């Protein structure tokens, strides 16, 4: 991507889209944020206020690439259909008729199945288990029909600023499933992955965005408890000793983005940075404020009303 002349549309410009836009703008890229109420977007992102589920006769600016980061306006399948399927159709209508930009759809590893302990890759057939995940898979299929130059990025559980629920669970001694395998990526590293996809002449057409350590939840909360100076939360795992949940192989994304470019290659660096920003008492306040501001930003993406998608739920670890 030629930074000095490139334009990137950020469709559904919430937390991830805004962070990506700011990163691109630092490089001289023209970043255009499209969401229902765009007036609150930080400079130098150019705001375009548009409800993508109902674009009417609006025509979006010509762009070299479009990055789609949507957030459902509810937690059920109907809300997901309204946001994901509706916004993709609306985006297709609002793009200039002669445009053929690269479109990057941010989906979720929630569309994958995987038995306990199974290693899954981009070659693993999807097997969504939740109704909302079925909608996300339908959105991937719809996007493939609508946009010829499509790249699908499936992040694992996103954590980072405003996504600190696991820290609060450790702080409040909430029992967790220690044997649960957690796959995650820090928001800032997801932004790095998205920029790499935009920059690559021929990126992979499907990419699982996951860091370098698919760790058991027990290892994560033990690390966090040590950093917070509190007791390790109790284990509510069922009887047995094997891992629970799938392990997402990150070999492909790690070949695209070498470890040296990751700000937080494992949960240790990422959570240390989050915990280290403040003392235990003040960090709780910061986390509450972060969740509120993060939720407000995500609600504005796509439709201006909403809750987090599977891809944005830090505690699930996808």
C-alpha positions in Angstrom: 0.0 0.0 0.0 1.4 3.4 -1.0 0.9 5.3 2.2 1.2 8.8 0.8 -1.6 8.2 -1.7 -3.7 5.5 0.0 -7.2 5.9 1.4 -8.6 3.3 3.8 -12.3 3.2 4.9 -12.9 2.0 8.4 -16.4 0.5 8.3 -17.9 0.3 11.8 -15.1 2.4 13.3 -15.3 1.5 17.0 -12.4 0.6 19.3 -10.4 -1.5 16.9 -11.2 0.6 13.9 -10.2 3.8 15.6 -6.9 2.3 16.8 -6.2 1.1 13.3 -7.1 4.5 11.8 -4.7 6.3 14.2 -2.0 3.9 13.3 -2.5 4.3 9.6 -2.7 8.1 9.9 0.7 8.1 11.5 2.0 6.7 8.3 0.4 9.3 6.1 -2.6 7.2 5.1 -5.9 8.9 4.7 -8.1 7.1 7.2 -11.9 7.6 6.9 -14.1 6.4 9.7 -17.6 5.3 8.9 -20.1 4.8 11.7 -23.6 6.0 12.7 -22.3 8.9 14.7 -18.8 9.7 13.5 -18.4 13.2 15.0 -16.6 11.9 18.1 -13.8 10.2 16.1 -10.4 11.6 17.0 -8.4 13.6 14.5 -6.9 12.9 12.0 -9.5 10.2 11.2 -12.0 11.8 8.7 -15.5 11.2 10.0 -18.4 10.0 7.8 -21.7 9.6 9.7 -23.6 6.8 8.1 -25.7 3.9 9.4 -24.4 1.1 7.2 -27.5 -1.0 7.8 -29.5 1.7 6.1 -27.2 3.7 3.8 -29.9 5.1 1.5 -28.4 6.8 -1.5 -25.1 7.7 0.2 -21.9 7.1 -1.7 -18.7 6.5 0.2 -15.3 7.9 -0.8 -13.2 6.0 -3.3 -10.8 3.9 -1.3 -7.9 1.5 -1.8 -9.0 -0.7 1.0 -11.9 -1.2 3.4 -11.6 -2.7 6.9 -14.8 -3.9 8.4 -15.0 -4.1 12.2 -18.6 -4.4 13.2 -20.3 -4.7 16.6 -23.7 -6.3 17.0 -26.5 -4.2 18.5 -27.5 -7.0 20.8 -26.4 -10.5 22.0 -28.9 -12.7 20.1 -28.7 -14.0 16.5 -31.3 -11.5 15.3 -29.2 -8.6 16.4 -26.1 -10.2 14.7 -28.0 -10.7 11.5 -29.2 -7.1 11.5 -25.7 -5.7 12.1 -23.4 -8.0 10.2 -25.5 -9.1 7.3 -27.2 -5.7 7.0 -24.1 -3.6 7.3 -22.2 -5.7 4.7 -25.1 -5.4 2.2 -25.2 -1.6 3.0 -21.5 -1.3 2.5 -21.7 -2.9 -0.9 -24.4 -0.5 -1.9 -22.6 2.6 -0.6 -19.2 1.9 -2.2 -18.7 3.5 -5.6 -20.1 1.2 -8.3 -16.8 1.0 -10.2 -14.7 0.4 -7.0 -12.9 -2.8 -6.3 -11.0 -2.2 -3.1 -9.4 -4.9 -0.9 -11.9 -5.6 1.8 -10.7 -6.9 5.2 -13.5 -8.4 7.3 -12.8 -8.9 11.0 -14.8 -12.0 12.0 -14.0 -14.3 15.0 -12.5 -17.6 15.8 -15.9 -18.3 17.3 -16.9 -19.8 14.0 -14.5 -22.7 14.6 -15.4 -25.9 16.3 -12.7 -28.1 17.7 -12.8 -30.8 20.3 -11.0 -30.5 23.7 -7.3 -30.2 23.0 -7.7 -30.2 19.2 -5.3 -27.9 17.3 -7.2 -26.0 14.6 -5.7 -24.1 11.6 -7.1 -22.0 8.8 -7.6 -25.3 6.9 -10.0 -26.6 9.7 -13.6 -26.5 8.5 -15.8 -24.1 10.4 -18.2 -25.7 13.0 -19.9 -22.9 14.9 -21.5 -23.9 18.1 -23.5 -20.8 19.0 -26.3 -19.2 17.0 -24.4 -15.9 16.9 -21.3 -17.7 15.5 -23.5 -19.2 12.8 -24.4 -15.6 11.8 -20.7 -14.6 11.7 -20.0 -17.5 9.4 -22.9 -16.4 7.2 -21.3 -12.9 7.2 -18.0 -14.4 6.0 -19.9 -16.2 3.2 -21.9 -13.1 2.2 -18.7 -10.9 2.1 -17.1 -13.5 -0.2 -20.1 -13.1 -2.6 -20.1 -9.3 -2.4 -16.4 -8.4 -2.5 -14.0 -10.0 -5.0 -10.8 -9.0 -3.2 -11.7 -10.2 0.3 -9.5 -11.1 3.3 -11.1 -12.6 6.4 -9.3 -12.1 9.7 -10.6 -14.1 12.6 -9.2 -12.7 15.9 -9.2 -14.9 19.0 -10.3 -13.2 22.3 -9.3 -9.5 22.2 -8.0 -7.9 25.3 -6.4 -4.6 26.1 -7.5 -1.1 27.1 -11.2 -1.2 28.2 -11.2 -5.1 28.0 -10.0 -6.0 31.4 -12.8 -8.3 32.7 -10.4 -11.1 33.5 -8.3 -8.8 35.7 -11.4 -8.0 37.7 -12.3 -11.6 38.0 -9.0 -12.3 39.6 -9.2 -9.3 41.8 -12.6 -10.4 43.1 -11.6 -14.0 43.5 -14.2 -15.2 41.0 -13.7 -19.0 40.3 -12.6 -19.8 36.8 -12.1 -23.0 34.7 -8.3 -23.5 35.1 -8.2 -26.2 32.4 -9.9 -24.0 29.8 -7.5 -23.3 26.9 -7.5 -19.6 26.1 -6.5 -18.1 22.7 -6.2 -14.3 22.7 -4.6 -11.3 21.0 -4.0 -7.8 22.4 -5.9 -5.1 20.5 -2.7 -3.3 19.5 -1.3 -6.5 18.0 -4.6 -7.1 16.1 -4.0 -3.6 14.6 -0.5 -4.7 13.6 -1.9 -7.8 11.9 -4.5 -5.7 10.1 -1.9 -3.2 8.8 0.2 -6.2 7.6 -2.8 -7.6 5.7 -3.3 -4.1 4.1 0.4 -3.9 3.2 0.9 -7.4 1.8 0.7 -7.7 -2.0 -0.9 -11.1 -1.7 -2.0 -11.7 1.9 -3.6 -15.0 3.0 -7.3 -14.9 2.3 -8.1 -16.3 5.7 -6.0 -15.6 8.8 -6.4 -16.5 12.5 -5.2 -13.6 14.6 -3.8 -15.1 17.8 -0.7 -14.4 19.9 2.2 -16.8 20.6 0.8 -18.7 23.7 -2.5 -20.6 23.8 -2.4 -20.9 27.6 -4.6 -22.6 30.0 -6.7 -20.1 31.9 -5.3 -21.4 35.2 -1.8 -20.3 34.1 -3.1 -16.9 33.1 -5.0 -16.2 36.4 -2.0 -17.5 38.4 0.2 -15.0 36.6 -2.3 -12.2 37.2 -2.8 -13.0 40.8 1.0 -12.8 41.3 1.1 -9.4 39.7 -1.9 -8.1 41.6 -0.8 -9.6 44.9 -4.0 -11.6 45.5 -4.9 -15.2 45.9 -5.3 -17.4 42.8 -9.0 -17.8 42.0 -10.5 -21.2 42.7 -10.7 -23.8 40.0 -14.2 -24.8 38.9 -13.1 -27.2 36.1 -15.0 -30.5 35.8 -13.3 -33.7 36.8 -10.3 -34.7 34.7 -6.9 -33.4 33.8 -6.8 -32.7 30.1 -7.3 -29.3 28.3 -10.8 -28.0 27.7 -11.3 -26.2 24.4 -9.5 -25.9 21.1 -5.9 -24.7 20.5 -5.6 -22.2 17.6 -2.4 -22.6 15.6 -1.0 -19.2 14.8 1.7 -20.3 12.4 0.3 -18.5 9.4 -0.2 -15.1 11.2 3.2 -15.4 12.8 4.7 -15.9 9.3 3.1 -12.7 8.2 3.9 -10.7 11.3 7.2 -11.8 12.9 7.4 -12.0 16.7 9.7 -8.9 16.7 6.7 -6.8 15.6 4.4 -8.0 18.3 4.0 -5.5 21.2 2.6 -8.3 23.4 3.6 -11.7 22.1 2.0 -13.5 25.0 -0.6 -12.8 27.8 2.3 -12.1 30.2 3.5 -9.0 28.4 0.0 -7.8 27.6 -1.5 -8.2 31.1 1.7 -6.9 32.8 1.2 -3.7 30.8 -2.5 -3.4 31.7 -1.8 -4.1 35.4 1.3 -1.9 35.5 -0.6 1.2 34.4 -1.8 1.9 37.9 -1.9 0.6 41.4 -4.4 -2.0 42.3 -6.9 0.4 43.7 -6.7 3.0 41.0 -6.6 0.4 38.2 -10.1 -0.8 39.1 -11.4 2.7 38.5 -9.5 2.9 35.2 -10.9 -0.4 34.1 -14.4 0.7 34.9 -13.9 3.9 32.9 -12.2 2.0 30.1 -15.1 -0.4 29.8 -17.6 2.4 29.7 -15.7 4.3 27.0 -14.9 1.2 25.1 -18.5 0.1 25.1 -19.6 3.6 24.0 -17.1 3.5 21.1 -18.3 0.0 20.1 -22.0 1.0 20.3 -21.3 3.7 17.7 -19.8 1.2 15.2 -22.0 0.2 12.4 -25.4 1.0 13.9 -24.7 3.1 16.9 -26.4 0.7 19.3 -24.8 -2.4 20.6 -23.0 -5.0 22.6 -19.7 -6.7 22.0 -19.3 -9.4 19.4 -17.6 -12.7 20.0 -14.4 -11.3 18.6 -14.4 -8.5 21.2 -15.0 -10.5 24.3 -11.7 -10.6 26.2 -12.7 -13.1 28.9 -13.9 -15.8 26.5 -10.5 -16.3 24.9 -12.4 -17.6 21.8 
